[in-house]
C-alpha cells in the first residue's frame, strides 16, 4: 500500500513483530468484549461491551493506531449500553484499508447474546 492520501501514505508503520502483537491485542479485546462490526460508507463501526477495563484497553489501542495508521480518523464514544469505535478514511483507498483492519475480528457468541 504505497498510495498517497493528502501526502499521508496509506501504510502501517509497524514491523512484522509489532503488527503481530497489535493484531493479538485487538483479537484479545474483541474476544472479550466485541458486540458488533458494521461497515460504513467511509470505514467501519465496532461496538464493545462497556466496562472500565474495556474502555481503557480500547482507548490505549486507538492511541497506538493513531500513531501507526494516521491516514484514518479514530473515535471512541459511549452510545447507550456500548462503547463505539468509529474508524474512517477520506478516500476509497483509505476506506478499503480501514475496513480491512476488521478482518478476522469477530464477536464471541457470549458477547453477541448480551
C-alpha positions, 0 to 999 in steps of 0.5 A: 500500500504505497498510495498517497492520501493528502501526502499521508501514505496509506501504510502501517508503520509497524514491523512484522513483530509489532503488527503481530502483537497489535493484531493479538491485542485487538483479537484479545479485546474483541474476544472479550468484549466485541458486540458488533462490526458494521461497515460504513460508507467511509470505514467501519463501526465496532461496538464493545461491551462497556466496562472500565477495563474495556474502555481503557484497553480500547482507548490505549489501542486507538492511541497506538493506531493513531500513531501507526495508521494516521491516514484514518480518523479514530473515535471512541464514544459511549452510545447507550449500553456500548462503547463505539469505535468509529474508524474512517478514511477520506478516500476509497483507498483509505476506506478499503484499508480501514475496513480491512483492519476488521478482518478476522475480528469477530464477536464471541457468541457470549458477547453477541447474546448480551 
